[in-house]
C-alpha cells in the first residue's frame, strides 16, 4: 500500500516523500488506520519493520494545527538510545509540521536536567521518555499530564524484562483515563497481555511474524572455543573488506573494552559502546558510525533495540545471546528496510543449548561454517533433541567458507 492511500495530511506526505519513502510496511498499513480511528491498539511486530513510524505518523497527523504547547503524547521506552532514536525520527517526519518534541532520559548533566524540566513544565507536544528519569521529574511536582491524549509504550516486553512494570503503572496513574493507548512489543508473553488488560480499552490487535529474522539476513554460526574468537573475528573481517558498517555484540559490558583493544591490536579501528560511557560519548560514537567514519562498533545488548542505522552489513555475536529473543533483536540490526545483511554467531561449548533454543524459536537451522584451518577445530555440537523430535541442528561433513563478496 502507498502512503498516499492512508489518508495522512499533505504536510506529512511531503515529509515522507522527502525522506524517500513511498510504500508502507505491513505494520504501518495495518496500524495507521486504527490509530487514526482513535482505537486502542496492541501490536506485535519485530524490530526493523517500521513500527516507530506506524505510531508517529498518525499522531503527527492528529497534532497538525494544534495551537497550544500542552503535552499531547507520551511515548515510554526502555532505553535512552531508543528515546533518542524515536525523537530524531519525530523531528524528521515532522519537518513540514509544527510539532515540538523532547527526549527525557538519564545519564546527562545538570544542564540536561534543566532542559528536560523546562520541556515538561512549559509543555511540549510529544515527550519520549525512559521510565526512571520520567518518574524523577514527576516526583518534583511540575509535570502536567492533564491534557495527554496519546500514550505509547514501545518495546513493552523489554521494559517488563528490565523490571519497569511498577514504574509504568505509577506513570500511567498520572495520566487522564480518557486517552488512546498504543502498546507495541516484539513478543507477546502473558505478562504483556496482563499489562494490556490493565491499561487498554477494547484494543484492536495486530500480530506480524513474531521472532523471525528478516529474510535478507544471511545467518551462520561458528562452533569455537573462547580463545579462538578474536583470531576468528580477525579472519572474518579480513575476508569482508568491502563491509563498511559492522556491529559486534557481547553480553557483558566488561568485555567491550577487551574486544575493542584486541581488534585495535590486530589493526582494526573500532569503538565500544556500553553504559559505562555517558550519553554524549555514546551519541558521538553513533554519529561516527552513521557517517561511516567508524567502521566497527562493539556493543552490549542495550544497543540491540536502541540503534537505528540503515545499511549495516554485518552483525557478529561474540557471545551467543542469553535469550533467544535477544538473538532476533541483535540480528535485526542488519537487513533493514528490505536490504541484505549478514549475521554470524560464535558459539562456545557452553552455549550450544542456547543455539538450539534460537533455532527452535526461529524455526530454522542456522548454517554452520567450519573454522579456518589455521585456527584448529572448534568444539563438537552436542545438544540432543528430545525423543521423537528432529535434531535442532544437522551436523554436516563438508563445510564451505562463505563467499566474502556475497551479502545475500
C-alpha positions in Angstrom: 0.0 0.0 0.0 1.2 3.5 -0.8 1.4 6.1 1.9 -0.9 8.3 -0.2 -3.7 5.7 0.5 -3.5 6.0 4.2 -5.4 9.4 4.5 -2.5 11.3 6.0 -2.3 15.1 5.5 -0.3 16.7 2.8 2.4 18.0 5.1 3.2 14.5 6.3 3.1 13.0 2.8 5.5 15.7 1.8 7.9 14.8 4.6 7.6 11.1 3.8 8.4 11.7 0.1 11.3 14.0 1.1 12.7 11.0 3.1 12.5 8.8 0.1 9.6 6.5 1.2 6.6 5.6 -1.0 5.3 2.2 0.3 4.0 1.5 3.8 5.3 -1.6 5.6 2.8 -4.2 6.8 2.7 -2.8 10.4 2.2 0.7 9.1 -0.5 -0.4 6.7 -2.4 -2.1 9.5 -1.8 0.2 12.4 -2.1 3.7 11.0 -5.9 3.4 10.1 -6.6 2.0 13.6 -4.7 4.8 15.3 -6.4 7.5 13.1 -9.7 6.0 14.1 -8.7 6.5 17.8 -8.7 2.8 18.7 -6.5 1.4 21.4 -4.0 -0.9 19.9 -1.8 -3.8 20.9 0.7 -4.6 18.1 3.3 -7.3 18.0 6.0 -6.8 15.3 9.7 -7.5 15.3 12.4 -4.9 15.1 13.1 -3.3 11.8 9.6 -3.4 10.5 8.9 0.3 10.6 6.7 0.2 13.8 8.1 3.6 15.0 6.6 5.4 12.0 3.5 3.3 12.4 2.6 5.2 15.6 4.4 8.5 14.9 2.7 9.3 11.6 -0.9 9.1 12.7 -0.1 11.0 15.9 1.6 13.8 13.9 -1.5 13.8 11.6 -3.7 14.5 14.6 -1.3 17.1 16.0 -1.3 19.2 12.8 -2.7 22.6 13.6 -2.6 22.2 17.4 -2.4 25.7 18.9 -1.1 25.2 22.4 2.1 23.6 23.8 0.5 21.2 26.3 1.8 17.7 26.4 -0.4 15.7 24.0 1.6 12.5 23.6 3.7 10.5 25.9 5.9 7.7 24.5 7.7 5.5 27.0 10.6 3.4 26.0 13.1 1.1 27.8 16.5 2.8 26.9 17.9 6.2 26.3 19.2 5.1 22.9 15.7 4.3 21.8 14.4 7.5 23.2 17.0 9.5 21.2 16.2 7.4 18.1 12.5 8.0 18.2 12.8 11.7 19.0 15.1 12.0 15.9 12.5 10.2 13.8 9.8 12.6 15.1 12.0 15.5 14.0 12.5 14.1 10.6 8.8 13.2 10.0 7.5 16.5 11.4 9.8 18.6 9.2 6.8 20.2 7.5 4.6 20.1 10.6 4.8 22.5 13.5 5.2 19.9 16.3 7.6 20.0 19.2 9.2 17.0 20.9 11.7 16.2 23.6 13.5 13.1 24.8 13.7 12.6 28.6 16.4 10.2 29.8 19.2 9.8 32.3 22.9 10.0 32.1 23.2 13.7 31.3 24.4 16.7 33.1 22.6 19.2 35.3 22.0 21.4 32.3 20.3 18.4 30.6 18.0 18.1 33.6 17.1 21.7 33.4 16.3 21.5 29.7 14.1 18.4 30.3 12.4 20.2 33.2 11.5 23.2 31.1 10.1 20.9 28.4 7.9 19.1 30.9 6.9 22.2 32.9 6.2 24.5 30.0 4.7 21.8 27.8 5.9 20.1 24.6 3.7 18.3 22.1 5.4 14.9 22.3 7.5 13.6 25.2 9.7 10.5 24.6 10.9 9.2 28.0 12.5 6.3 29.9 10.5 5.3 33.0 13.1 6.0 35.7 14.0 9.5 34.6 10.4 10.5 33.9 9.4 9.4 37.4 12.2 11.6 38.9 10.6 14.6 37.2 7.1 13.6 38.2 8.2 13.5 41.8 9.2 17.1 41.7 5.6 18.1 41.1 5.8 20.3 38.0 4.8 17.7 35.3 1.3 18.4 33.9 -0.1 15.4 32.0 -3.7 16.5 32.3 -4.1 17.0 28.6 -2.4 13.9 27.4 -4.4 12.3 24.6 -2.0 9.6 23.5 0.1 7.1 25.4 2.6 4.8 23.6 4.5 2.0 25.2 7.3 0.9 22.7 9.3 -2.2 23.3 6.9 -3.1 26.1 8.3 -6.6 26.5 11.8 -5.2 27.1 10.5 -2.7 29.7 8.9 -5.6 31.6 12.0 -7.7 31.3 14.0 -4.8 32.8 11.7 -4.6 35.8 9.8 -1.4 34.9 6.3 -2.8 35.5 5.6 -0.9 38.7 7.2 2.3 37.2 4.9 2.1 34.2 1.8 1.7 36.4 2.9 4.6 38.5 3.4 6.8 35.5 0.1 5.8 33.9 -1.7 6.7 37.2 -0.8 10.3 36.4 -2.5 10.3 33.0 -6.1 11.0 32.1 -8.2 7.9 31.9 -9.7 9.2 28.6 -6.9 8.7 26.2 -5.7 6.5 23.3 -3.2 3.9 24.4 -0.9 2.1 22.0 1.2 -0.9 23.1 4.0 -2.1 20.8 6.0 -5.2 21.6 8.3 -7.6 19.7 6.9 -10.5 21.6 3.6 -11.2 23.3 4.1 -13.2 26.5 1.4 -13.4 29.2 2.8 -10.6 31.2 2.3 -8.2 28.2 -1.3 -9.3 27.9 -1.8 -8.8 31.6 -0.5 -5.3 31.3 -2.7 -4.6 28.2 -5.8 -5.6 30.2 -4.9 -3.0 32.9 -4.3 -0.1 30.6 -6.1 -0.6 27.3 -9.8 -0.3 26.5 -11.2 -2.8 24.0 -8.0 -2.8 22.0 -7.6 -3.9 18.4 -4.8 -6.4 18.0 -2.2 -6.7 15.2 0.3 -9.6 15.1 3.0 -9.9 12.5 5.6 -12.7 12.1 6.9 -12.9 15.6 10.6 -13.6 16.3 11.9 -14.2 12.8 15.0 -12.5 11.4 14.4 -10.6 8.2 14.5 -12.6 5.0 17.5 -10.6 3.8 19.8 -11.8 6.7 22.3 -14.4 5.8 22.8 -16.3 9.1 25.7 -18.6 10.1 27.4 -19.9 13.2 30.9 -21.0 14.1 31.5 -23.5 16.9 34.5 -22.0 18.6 36.4 -22.1 21.9 36.7 -18.7 23.6 40.5 -18.4 22.8 39.7 -18.7 19.1 37.1 -15.9 19.0 39.4 -12.9 18.4 41.5 -14.7 15.7 38.3 -15.9 14.1 36.8 -12.4 14.0 40.1 -11.2 12.5 39.7 -13.8 9.8 36.1 -12.8 9.2 36.9 -9.1 8.9 39.8 -9.7 6.6 37.5 -11.5 4.2 35.0 -8.7 4.2 37.0 -5.6 3.4 34.1 -4.1 1.5 31.8 -4.1 4.5 31.6 -0.5 5.9 29.3 -0.9 8.9 29.8 -3.8 11.4 28.4 -4.3 14.9 29.9 -6.8 17.3 27.6 -7.7 20.2 28.8 -9.1 23.6 26.6 -10.0 26.5 28.9 -8.3 29.1 29.9 -4.6 29.2 33.2 -5.7 30.8 34.1 -7.4 27.6 33.5 -4.4 25.4 36.9 -2.8 26.1 38.7 -6.1 25.9 37.3 -6.8 22.4 38.0 -3.2 21.2 41.6 -3.4 22.5 42.1 -6.8 20.8 40.7 -5.5 17.5 42.9 -2.4 17.6 46.0 -4.6 18.3 45.1 -6.5 15.1 44.9 -3.4 13.0 41.1 -2.7 13.1 39.7 0.6 14.1 36.9 0.0 16.5 34.9 1.9 19.2 33.0 0.4 22.1 29.6 1.5 23.4 28.2 0.5 26.8 26.5 2.0 29.8 30.0 2.9 31.1 30.0 5.8 28.7 28.0 9.0 29.3 25.3 9.9 26.8 27.3 12.4 24.8 30.1 9.9 24.3 27.7 7.3 23.1 26.0 9.6 20.8 29.3 10.8 19.3 30.3 7.2 18.5 26.9 6.6 16.9 27.2 9.7 14.8 30.6 8.5 13.6 29.1 5.1 12.9 26.2 6.6 10.9 28.6 8.7 8.8 30.9 5.7 8.2 33.8 7.4 10.0 33.7 4.5 12.4 33.5 1.1 10.7 33.3 -1.3 13.7 31.3 -0.8 16.9 31.4 -3.2 19.8 28.3 -3.0 21.9 26.2 -4.6 24.7 22.6 -5.7 24.3 21.4 -2.3 25.3 22.2 -1.3 21.7 20.2 -4.1 20.1 16.9 -2.3 20.4 18.1 1.3 20.5 20.1 1.8 17.3 18.5 2.7 14.0 21.2 2.8 11.4 20.5 1.5 7.9 22.8 -0.5 5.7 24.6 -2.3 8.5 26.5 -5.0 6.6 27.4 -7.4 9.4 26.4 -8.3 12.9 28.7 -10.6 14.9 27.5 -12.2 18.1 30.7 -12.5 20.0 28.7 -14.2 22.7 25.6 -16.3 22.0 22.7 -14.3 23.3 21.3 -15.5 26.7 17.7 -15.2 25.4 16.7 -16.5 22.0 14.6 -13.3 21.6 17.8 -11.2 22.0 19.2 -13.0 19.0 16.4 -11.7 16.9 16.9 -8.2 18.1 20.7 -8.3 17.5 20.3 -9.8 14.1 17.6 -7.3 13.3 20.2 -4.5 13.2 21.1 -5.7 9.7 19.0 -6.2 6.6 16.6 -3.5 7.5 14.1 -1.9 5.1 14.4 -4.8 2.6 18.2 -4.6 2.3 20.6 -7.5 2.6 22.9 -8.3 5.6 24.9 -10.9 7.3 24.8 -12.2 10.9 27.5 -14.5 12.4 27.2 -16.1 15.8 30.2 -17.5 17.7 29.1 -20.5 19.8 31.3 -22.0 22.5 30.9 -25.4 24.1 28.8 -23.9 27.0 26.4 -22.1 24.7 25.2 -24.9 22.4 21.9 -25.3 24.2 21.3 -21.6 23.6 21.9 -22.2 19.9 19.3 -25.0 20.0 16.8 -22.6 21.6 17.4 -19.9 19.0 16.8 -22.4 16.2 13.6 -23.6 17.7 12.4 -20.0 18.1 13.1 -19.0 14.5 12.0 -22.4 13.2 15.1 -22.8 11.1 18.6 -24.3 11.2 21.4 -21.9 11.0 24.2 -22.9 8.7 27.4 -23.9 10.5 30.7 -22.7 8.9 33.9 -24.7 9.5 36.7 -23.0 11.4 39.6 -21.7 9.3 42.2 -24.5 9.2 44.9 -22.3 10.7 42.8 -21.8 13.9 42.2 -25.5 14.5 39.0 -27.3 15.2 36.3 -26.0 17.4 34.1 -27.9 19.8 31.6 -30.6 18.6 27.9 -29.8 18.6 26.4 -32.0 21.3 22.9 -30.8 22.0 20.5 -33.7 21.5 16.8 -33.3 20.5 14.1 -34.7 22.7 12.9 -38.2 21.9 10.8 -38.3 18.8 11.9 -34.8 17.8 14.1 -33.7 14.9 17.6 -32.7 15.9 17.8 -28.9 16.2 20.9 -28.9 14.1 22.2 -31.3 11.5 25.9 -31.7 11.5 27.5 -31.6 8.0 30.7 -33.2 7.0 31.8 -30.8 4.3 31.6 -27.1 5.1 32.4 -24.2 2.9 33.5 -20.8 3.9 31.1 -18.1 2.9 31.9 -16.0 -0.1 33.1 -12.7 1.4 31.5 -10.9 -1.6 28.1 -12.4 -1.0 25.7 -10.4 1.1 22.5 -12.3 0.4 
